[in-house]
Amino acid sequence: MTELTALPNIGLTLAKQLQAVAIMTPEQLKATGSKAAFAAIREVNPHACIQLLYSLQGAIENRTYSQLAPATREDLKQYFRSLS
């Protein structure tokens, strides 16, 4: 778990959610991608919000979610809306 929590935006709670969907390392998160990881988490936690999606993408890019490019944020926002 310490490997996951070393990433930006990944605290203990999100690390546990990732582990619950068999994502144990930063490499697995990167290989899975933020959208697929979010979809998997949402299956076990239907209340997962867009902030979690932004956090996952930021972790993959090794930056805080507030530093995501506007185009990336918009793409993630469209994806999140498509799930509703």
LUMKOLKE-73040 format. One line per 3 residues: their letters; for each residue z, y, x of N, C-alpha, C. Coordinates in steps of 0.05 Angstrom, whole numbers. Each point is the difference from the previous one (the first is absolute). Last residue first. Example, Ala and Ser with C-alpha at 12.3 -4.5 7.8 and 13.67 -1.06 7.14 Angstrom:
2
SA) 142 -45 257 1 24 16 14 22 -15 ~ -1 -115 6 0 24 -18 0 24 18
This chain:
84
SLS) -319 163 -471 14 5 -25 -15 -10 -24 ~ -30 1 93 17 -22 -6 14 2 -27 ~ -57 67 41 -16 -22 -10 17 -24 -8
RFY) 38 78 41 -8 5 -28 -15 -24 -12 ~ 20 -1 92 25 -3 -16 -7 3 -30 ~ -70 16 61 7 -28 -1 24 -4 -18
QKL) -23 88 18 -20 -13 -18 6 -30 -3 ~ 52 47 62 6 9 -27 -19 -12 -20 ~ -17 -14 91 24 -16 -9 8 8 -28
DER) -69 50 39 -9 -28 -3 23 -17 -11 ~ 21 88 24 -16 -1 -25 -10 -28 -6 ~ 46 15 81 18 3 -23 -15 -2 -26
TAP) -51 2 78 15 -25 -2 19 0 -24 ~ -45 79 22 -19 -19 -11 13 -28 -3 ~ 50 70 41 -4 5 -29 -19 -20 -12
ALQ) 57 -30 85 -22 18 -5 -4 4 -30 ~ 97 -23 41 -25 -13 -8 -21 21 -5 ~ 95 14 23 -21 7 19 -27 -14 -7
SYT) 84 -13 -47 -8 28 -5 -23 8 19 ~ 43 -86 6 -19 2 -22 -9 28 -5 ~ 25 -28 99 14 3 -25 -20 3 -23
RNE) -31 -57 83 7 28 -5 16 1 -26 ~ -52 -77 41 21 9 18 6 30 -3 ~ -60 -60 -53 -12 20 18 20 11 20
IAG) 28 -64 -63 -23 -12 13 -13 19 20 ~ 71 31 -54 10 -19 20 -24 -12 15 ~ -21 56 -72 10 15 23 11 -18 22
QLS) -27 -39 -81 -23 10 15 9 16 25 ~ 67 -30 -59 -13 -23 14 -24 10 17 ~ 44 63 -54 17 -8 22 -13 -23 16
YLL) -41 30 -80 -3 19 22 15 -8 24 ~ 14 -52 -76 -27 -4 10 -6 19 23 ~ 80 11 -46 2 -24 16 -28 -6 13
QIC) 7 71 -61 13 7 25 1 -24 19 ~ -30 -9 -90 -21 9 19 12 7 27 ~ 57 -69 -57 -13 25 -5 -21 7 21
AHP) 54 -90 -49 -8 12 25 -18 24 -5 ~ 40 -65 -64 7 29 0 -8 14 26 ~ -8 -96 -20 -19 15 -15 5 30 -1
NVE) 22 -83 65 14 24 -7 -19 18 -15 ~ -30 -84 28 29 -6 -1 17 24 -7 ~ -93 10 6 3 -24 -16 29 -8 -2
RIA) -26 71 56 1 8 -28 2 -24 -19 ~ -12 -11 94 27 9 -6 2 7 -30 ~ -85 -24 31 18 -23 1 29 8 -7
AFA) -65 68 6 -5 -17 -24 19 -25 0 ~ 2 57 76 12 13 -24 -4 -17 -25 ~ -41 -29 79 29 -3 3 14 13 -25
AKS) -93 10 6 7 -28 -6 30 -4 2 ~ -32 86 23 -5 -6 -28 8 -28 -7 ~ 7 30 91 20 12 -18 -4 -7 -29
GTA) -28 -67 81 -8 26 -10 20 10 -21 ~ -8 -83 61 0 -1 -29 -11 25 -12 ~ 13 -6 93 -21 -19 -8 -3 -1 -30
KLQ) 70 52 37 -26 12 6 -23 -18 -9 ~ 87 -34 -9 -4 22 -18 -27 13 4 ~ 27 -67 59 -7 -12 -26 -4 23 -20
EPT) 29 25 84 -27 -10 2 -9 -12 -26 ~ 90 30 10 -19 22 -2 -30 -10 0 ~ 70 -71 -35 -4 15 24 -18 24 -5
MIA) 26 -64 -68 23 -1 17 -2 18 25 ~ -36 -29 -105 -9 19 21 24 4 18 ~ 0 -52 -85 -9 -14 25 -13 18 20
VAQ) 47 25 -83 -29 -8 -5 -13 -10 26 ~ 91 27 0 -1 -16 -25 -29 -8 -7 ~ 17 59 73 7 -28 7 -1 -18 -25
LQK) -12 92 -13 -23 -11 15 5 -29 7 ~ 70 47 -39 -21 -4 -20 -25 -12 14 ~ 72 25 54 7 -24 -16 -21 -5 -20
ALT) -10 78 50 -4 -24 17 7 -25 -15 ~ 17 81 -42 -28 -6 0 -6 -24 18 ~ 89 30 -3 -8 -9 -26 -30 -8 -1
LGI) 38 37 80 10 -27 -5 -10 -10 -27 ~ -61 75 39 29 -4 2 7 -29 -7 ~ -90 59 30 9 -26 -8 30 -2 5
NPL) -57 77 23 1 -4 -29 12 -26 -9 ~ -38 3 99 7 23 -16 0 -8 -30 ~ 22 -76 70 -23 15 -9 10 25 -16
ATL) 59 -68 31 -7 18 22 -24 17 -7 ~ 34 -70 -56 15 25 -3 -5 19 23 ~ -40 -86 1 -11 15 -22 15 27 -2
ETM) 30 -60 65 -27 8 7 -11 18 -23 ~ 84 -41 -12 1 23 17 -28 10 8 ~ 14 -81 -49 0 24 -16 0 25 17
